[in-house]
């Protein structure tokens, strides 16, 4: 979609080998000659690369990180605009929905990245690691942020929040896996 919208170059990084192979098939099928797919973890890529981007799109990525604020900090150093879709931690929702909330550690962990203090809500993948399909994360656990820490981190790293869309209907998350949000932000 990005190439067809006019992007001169797209770098897409996929962590799951099976999904990466699917990306390569799509690249050939749709003649995506300006899209470069890479297999791996984009944290090391962002740490080692000096490449900058007009736009960074992180869809379904932030909530699979052990240290999501580190990722946001790295993206802030590489992109002028961010579009992020992610789940976030909501204590009220997790308490009411033990089918989802039971995967989270009972106490948040205090953390700090580049001077931004926040809390990490550790989630265990548990039996999802046994699925034949892809559960999303590459490790046995991940960390979620609250919506306030997610937005606060972006602002701390020099971004203006342009628009958010909290996926809710009648006050309840519409995603079966928990609260989620779409964020558009631009560098100040």
C-alpha positions as CSV (number, residue, x, y, z in Angstrom):
1,X,0.0,0.0,0.0
2,X,2.8,2.4,0.8
3,X,4.5,1.8,-2.6
4,X,1.2,2.3,-4.4
5,X,0.7,5.5,-2.5
6,X,3.9,6.9,-3.9
7,X,6.6,6.0,-1.4
8,X,10.0,6.1,-3.1
9,X,11.4,3.4,-0.8
10,X,9.9,1.2,1.9
11,X,11.9,-0.8,4.4
12,X,9.8,-3.5,6.1
13,X,11.2,-5.6,8.9
14,X,9.5,-8.8,9.9
15,X,10.6,-10.9,12.9
16,X,8.7,-14.1,12.1
17,X,10.4,-16.3,9.5
18,X,7.1,-17.7,8.2
19,X,5.5,-14.3,7.8
20,X,8.7,-13.0,6.2
21,X,8.4,-15.7,3.5
22,X,4.8,-14.6,2.9
23,X,6.1,-11.0,2.5
24,X,8.6,-12.2,-0.2
25,X,5.8,-14.0,-2.1
26,X,3.7,-10.8,-1.9
27,X,6.6,-8.7,-3.1
28,X,6.9,-10.9,-6.2
29,X,3.1,-11.2,-6.8
30,X,2.5,-7.4,-6.7
31,X,5.9,-6.4,-8.3
32,X,6.9,-4.3,-5.2
33,X,10.2,-3.1,-6.6
34,X,10.5,-0.2,-4.1
35,X,9.9,-2.4,-1.0
36,X,12.8,-4.0,0.8
37,X,11.8,-6.8,3.2
38,X,14.2,-7.8,6.0
39,X,14.1,-10.7,8.4
40,X,14.9,-9.8,12.0
41,X,14.4,-7.6,14.9
42,X,14.2,-3.9,14.1
43,X,15.6,-2.8,17.5
44,X,19.2,-3.8,16.4
45,X,18.4,-2.4,13.0
46,X,17.4,1.0,14.4
47,X,20.4,1.0,16.8
48,X,22.9,0.3,14.0
49,X,21.4,2.2,11.1
50,X,21.7,5.9,10.4
51,X,18.9,5.7,7.8
52,X,16.0,8.2,8.4
53,X,12.5,8.0,7.2
54,X,9.6,10.4,6.4
55,X,7.2,8.0,8.0
56,X,7.5,5.0,10.4
57,X,4.6,2.6,10.6
58,X,4.5,0.3,13.6
59,X,1.4,-1.8,13.5
60,X,1.1,-4.6,16.0
61,X,4.7,-4.1,17.1
62,X,4.9,-2.0,20.2
63,X,3.0,-4.3,22.5
64,X,5.3,-7.2,21.6
65,X,8.4,-5.5,22.9
66,X,10.2,-6.2,26.2
67,X,11.0,-2.5,26.4
68,X,8.5,-0.7,24.2
69,X,9.7,2.8,25.2
70,X,13.2,1.9,23.9
71,X,11.5,1.2,20.5
72,X,9.7,4.6,20.6
73,X,12.9,6.4,21.4
74,X,14.7,4.7,18.5
75,X,11.8,5.5,16.1
76,X,11.8,9.1,17.2
77,X,15.4,9.4,16.1
78,X,14.7,8.0,12.7
79,X,11.3,9.3,11.5
80,X,9.5,12.6,11.2
81,X,6.0,11.1,11.3
82,X,4.8,8.0,13.2
83,X,1.7,5.9,12.8
84,X,1.3,3.3,15.6
85,X,-1.3,0.8,16.2
86,X,-0.9,-1.1,19.5
87,X,-2.6,-2.6,22.5
88,X,-2.1,-0.9,25.8
89,X,-2.6,-1.8,29.5
90,X,-5.8,-0.7,31.2
91,X,-6.0,-1.9,34.8
92,X,-9.9,-1.7,34.9
93,X,-10.2,-3.8,31.8
94,X,-7.7,-6.4,33.0
95,X,-9.5,-6.7,36.3
96,X,-12.8,-7.2,34.7
97,X,-11.5,-9.6,32.0
98,X,-9.5,-12.2,33.8
99,X,-9.4,-14.3,30.6
100,X,-6.9,-11.7,29.4
101,X,-5.8,-10.1,32.6
102,X,-4.5,-13.4,34.0
103,X,-1.5,-13.3,31.6
104,X,-0.1,-10.1,33.3
105,X,2.2,-9.9,36.3
106,X,0.3,-8.4,39.3
107,X,2.7,-5.5,39.8
108,X,4.1,-3.2,37.2
109,X,7.8,-2.7,36.9
110,X,9.3,0.8,37.0
111,X,11.5,1.6,34.1
112,X,13.3,4.5,32.6
113,X,14.5,5.1,29.0
114,X,16.4,8.3,28.0
115,X,15.1,10.1,31.0
116,X,11.4,9.0,30.6
117,X,10.1,7.2,33.7
118,X,7.2,4.8,33.1
119,X,5.8,1.4,34.1
120,X,6.0,-1.8,32.2
121,X,3.1,-4.3,32.6
122,X,4.7,-7.7,31.9
123,X,2.6,-10.2,29.9
124,X,3.4,-13.9,29.6
125,X,2.6,-15.5,26.3
126,X,2.0,-18.8,28.2
127,X,0.2,-21.4,26.0
128,X,0.2,-19.1,23.0
129,X,3.9,-20.2,22.5
130,X,2.6,-23.7,21.8
131,X,0.3,-22.6,19.0
132,X,1.2,-23.9,15.5
133,X,0.4,-20.4,14.2
134,X,2.1,-17.1,15.1
135,X,1.4,-15.7,18.6
136,X,3.2,-12.4,17.8
137,X,6.2,-12.2,20.1
138,X,9.6,-13.7,19.8
139,X,10.2,-14.1,23.6
140,X,8.3,-15.8,26.4
141,X,6.9,-12.5,27.6
142,X,6.4,-8.9,26.6
143,X,5.6,-5.5,28.2
144,X,2.6,-3.3,27.7
145,X,2.4,0.4,28.5
146,X,-0.6,2.3,29.8
147,X,-2.1,4.7,27.3
148,X,-0.8,7.7,29.3
149,X,2.8,6.3,29.3
150,X,2.5,5.5,25.6
151,X,1.5,9.0,24.6
152,X,3.8,10.6,27.2
153,X,6.8,8.7,25.8
154,X,6.0,10.0,22.3
155,X,5.7,13.6,23.6
156,X,8.9,13.2,25.7
157,X,10.8,12.1,22.6
158,X,9.7,15.2,20.6
159,X,6.5,14.2,19.0
160,X,3.2,16.1,18.8
161,X,0.2,13.8,18.9
162,X,-1.8,14.7,15.8
163,X,-4.7,12.2,16.2
164,X,-5.6,9.2,18.3
165,X,-8.3,6.7,17.8
166,X,-9.0,4.5,20.8
167,X,-10.8,1.5,19.6
168,X,-13.9,1.4,21.8
169,X,-17.6,1.1,21.4
170,X,-19.9,2.1,24.2
171,X,-16.8,2.5,26.4
172,X,-15.6,-1.0,25.8
173,X,-12.6,-2.2,23.7
174,X,-13.7,-3.6,20.4
175,X,-10.6,-5.7,20.0
176,X,-11.0,-9.2,21.6
177,X,-7.4,-9.1,22.9
178,X,-7.8,-5.9,24.9
179,X,-7.7,-2.1,24.6
180,X,-6.0,-0.8,21.5
181,X,-5.2,2.6,19.9
182,X,-4.1,4.1,16.6
183,X,-1.8,7.1,17.0
184,X,-0.6,9.6,14.4
185,X,2.3,11.8,15.5
186,X,4.8,14.2,14.0
187,X,8.1,15.5,15.1
188,X,7.9,19.0,16.6
